[in-house]
């Protein structure tokens, strides 16, 4: 039995249009101001010759992490308003994806539940709701979702008995 539930209303077309306009108008705006920050520039220039992520052993990163806590807070305080519009847009789009979820109660027998997705669908978000006495572990590959249930303190797989969880699959 599938029960459609929702905590949020769908975003209006106006809000989505405004988000797309904001992204279009500020295509380089989010990164341009951050790119002028001396610390971020130093990280970017050190990794400019490589195709990999930032190396956490970079001297300037280690110096910054080991610096005064107030200096670190000041950096984040400076960066946060620059990223706020992007954070709002991401939040709005995630709410749209979350609203598309179909929630169903699934029976997890001997600590495992498996399900398949229809061919051609793309899973954008998996929402699991369960009690605090279990820890779910999910694996998603080749249009299949595997859920295993574990004990919260030992993280051993629970194979005795069965439990119910709420599973929400957001596919578009």
C-alpha positions as CSV (number, residue, x, y, z in Angstrom):
1,X,0.0,0.0,0.0
2,X,1.4,3.4,-1.0
3,X,0.4,6.5,1.0
4,X,1.2,9.9,-0.4
5,X,2.2,12.2,2.5
6,X,3.6,15.7,2.5
7,X,4.8,18.3,4.9
8,X,5.4,21.0,2.4
9,X,3.4,22.6,-0.4
10,X,4.7,22.6,-3.9
11,X,6.7,25.7,-4.8
12,X,4.8,28.1,-7.0
13,X,5.8,28.5,-10.6
14,X,6.7,32.1,-9.7
15,X,9.2,30.9,-7.0
16,X,10.8,28.5,-9.4
17,X,11.0,31.1,-12.1
18,X,12.6,33.5,-9.6
19,X,15.2,30.9,-8.6
20,X,16.1,30.2,-12.3
21,X,16.3,33.9,-13.0
22,X,18.6,34.4,-9.9
23,X,20.9,31.6,-11.1
24,X,20.9,33.0,-14.7
25,X,21.6,36.6,-13.6
26,X,24.4,35.6,-11.2
27,X,26.0,32.8,-13.3
28,X,29.5,33.9,-12.1
29,X,28.3,36.0,-9.1
30,X,28.5,33.2,-6.5
31,X,32.0,32.2,-7.2
32,X,33.4,35.6,-8.3
33,X,33.3,37.3,-4.9
34,X,34.5,34.1,-3.2
35,X,37.3,33.9,-5.7
36,X,38.6,37.3,-4.5
37,X,39.1,36.0,-1.0
38,X,42.9,35.7,-0.4
39,X,42.7,32.4,1.4
40,X,40.5,30.8,-1.2
41,X,42.8,32.2,-3.9
42,X,45.8,30.6,-2.3
43,X,44.1,27.2,-2.3
44,X,43.0,27.6,-5.9
45,X,46.4,28.6,-7.1
46,X,48.1,25.7,-5.3
47,X,45.8,23.1,-6.9
48,X,45.6,24.9,-10.3
49,X,48.0,22.4,-11.9
50,X,46.2,19.3,-10.8
51,X,42.9,17.8,-11.8
52,X,42.1,16.6,-8.2
53,X,40.4,18.0,-5.2
54,X,42.1,20.3,-2.7
55,X,44.9,18.5,-0.9
56,X,44.3,18.7,2.9
57,X,48.0,18.7,3.6
58,X,48.5,22.1,1.9
59,X,50.5,24.3,4.2
60,X,48.1,27.3,3.9
61,X,45.1,25.0,4.7
62,X,46.9,23.6,7.7
63,X,47.9,27.0,8.9
64,X,44.3,28.3,8.5
65,X,42.8,25.3,10.3
66,X,45.4,25.8,13.2
67,X,44.8,29.5,13.4
68,X,42.8,31.4,15.9
69,X,39.2,30.3,16.2
70,X,38.1,33.9,15.8
71,X,39.9,34.2,12.5
72,X,38.1,31.1,11.2
73,X,34.8,32.4,12.4
74,X,35.5,35.7,10.7
75,X,36.2,33.9,7.4
76,X,32.9,32.0,7.6
77,X,31.0,35.1,8.5
78,X,32.4,36.7,5.4
79,X,31.6,33.7,3.1
80,X,28.1,33.0,4.4
81,X,26.2,36.0,2.9
82,X,27.9,35.4,-0.4
83,X,26.5,31.8,-0.5
84,X,23.0,32.6,0.9
85,X,21.2,33.0,-2.4
86,X,22.7,29.7,-3.6
87,X,21.6,28.0,-0.3
88,X,18.1,29.3,-0.7
89,X,17.8,28.1,-4.3
90,X,19.2,24.7,-3.5
91,X,16.7,24.4,-0.6
92,X,13.8,25.4,-2.8
93,X,14.7,22.8,-5.5
94,X,15.2,20.1,-2.8
95,X,11.7,20.8,-1.5
96,X,10.3,20.2,-5.0
97,X,12.2,16.9,-5.3
98,X,11.0,15.9,-1.7
99,X,7.4,16.8,-2.6
100,X,7.6,14.3,-5.5
101,X,8.3,11.4,-3.1
102,X,5.9,8.6,-2.8
103,X,6.1,7.3,0.8
104,X,5.4,3.7,1.7
105,X,5.7,1.6,4.8
106,X,8.0,-1.3,4.1
107,X,8.5,-4.4,6.1
108,X,12.2,-5.2,6.8
109,X,12.5,-8.9,7.4
110,X,15.7,-10.3,8.9
111,X,17.3,-6.9,8.6
112,X,17.1,-6.5,4.8
113,X,14.8,-4.9,2.3
114,X,15.3,-4.7,-1.4
115,X,13.4,-2.9,-4.1
116,X,13.8,-2.0,-7.8
117,X,13.1,1.3,-9.6
118,X,11.3,1.4,-12.9
119,X,13.6,1.5,-15.9
120,X,14.2,5.0,-17.1
121,X,13.5,6.7,-13.8
122,X,16.2,8.6,-11.9
123,X,16.3,8.5,-8.2
124,X,17.1,12.0,-6.8
125,X,16.5,11.5,-3.1
126,X,15.8,8.6,-0.7
127,X,14.0,9.4,2.5
128,X,14.0,6.9,5.4
129,X,12.0,7.4,8.5
130,X,12.6,4.9,11.3
131,X,12.7,4.7,15.1
132,X,15.9,5.5,17.1
133,X,16.5,1.9,18.0
134,X,17.9,1.1,14.5
135,X,20.4,2.5,12.0
136,X,19.6,2.0,8.4
137,X,22.3,1.5,5.8
138,X,21.4,2.1,2.1
139,X,23.1,1.0,-1.1
140,X,21.9,2.2,-4.4
141,X,23.2,0.7,-7.7
142,X,21.8,-0.4,-11.1
143,X,18.2,0.7,-10.3
144,X,18.1,-1.3,-7.1
145,X,17.9,-0.1,-3.5
146,X,19.2,-2.3,-0.7
147,X,18.4,-1.4,2.9
148,X,20.0,-3.2,5.9
149,X,19.1,-2.5,9.5
150,X,21.8,-2.2,12.2
151,X,22.0,-1.9,15.9
152,X,22.7,1.8,16.9
153,X,25.6,1.2,19.2
154,X,27.4,-1.9,17.9
155,X,26.3,-1.4,14.2
156,X,25.9,-5.1,13.9
157,X,23.3,-6.1,11.3
158,X,20.0,-7.0,12.9
159,X,18.8,-10.3,11.5
160,X,16.4,-11.4,14.2
161,X,12.7,-10.4,13.9
162,X,11.4,-7.6,11.6
163,X,10.6,-4.0,11.7
164,X,8.8,-1.4,9.7
165,X,10.2,1.8,8.2
166,X,8.9,4.6,6.0
167,X,10.6,4.7,2.7
168,X,10.2,7.8,0.4
169,X,11.6,7.6,-3.1
170,X,11.8,10.8,-5.1
171,X,12.1,10.0,-8.8
172,X,11.6,12.5,-11.6
